Amino acid sequence: MKYISSKENSTYKSLIKLKKKKHRDETGTYIIEGIKPLADALNAGCPVHEIFVREGNGIGLIPEERSFRMFELESSLFDNVSDTENSQGVVAVASSNILGKEQFAAFLREERNKGGNIAVLDRLQDPGNVGTIIRTAEAAGYRGIILMKGTADPYSPKVARAAAGTLFRMPLMQAEDEKDVVDIAGRLGKKLVVSCPEGATDCFETDLSSDIALVIGNEGRGASEEFIEKADIRVKIPMEGKIESLNAAVAAGILMYRKK
């Protein structure tokens, strides 16, 4: 295991660059931090390329047979990479799970995924909301997530922590605009379901159990006008009192678990 003590080291410089979205997008990789997330990634078969441990940190969790490179980082260098207050002293570089449009469609056409729902995150900005929705989607049996351009980066540290191990298992697709989503939903036979307050039916009176593409709108503005216009079904969550809206992740959880 090679020891890195200089910030000018090329491997270290590449690692530091992954703290920026631009470099994550360019390389298709991101940083995992922590013992359990790393173990989850390895168990899920997620391609792990490099593992970095803080100097003096134990490495007993690392399997003997491995295809990735390992490095020991000088303490201050490791601290520059770490994004947590109480780091466990382990970070890794892994491949993201972003699929192209055709790959995403092919995955959802597989026998085990037929009839499965997908979620569409329409420019959600809060990393905690994005990560929580991705995690909830897996728990509710959803088969994929479409991220509209402008949605928080799913591989930023805050999203990755909120999503827990789901990022290693849930297929993601990035969409440039509403037409992309409408097109793929139609090709897959999914009804476009949009959460909005106007002209919508009570979600508890609507069947959302299968073959839907559920659009969760931006925290402040809601779903786009184009999504609302193109919707096959518009739904709302009944609320009492003076509450005008729910947190996006809470609303998504209610709708994802709606069965009939």
Secondary structure by P-SEA (a helix, b strand, c coil): cccccccccaaaaaaaacccaaaaaaccbbbbbcaaaaaaaaaacccccbbbbccccccccccccccbbbbbbcaaaaaaaccccccccbbbbbbbccccaaaaaaaaaccccccbbbbbbcccccaaaaaaaaaaaaaacccbbbbcccccccccaaaaaaaccccccbbbbbbccaaaaaaaaaaaccccccccccccccccccccccccccccccccccccaaaaaaccbbbbbbbccccccccaaaaaaaaaaccc
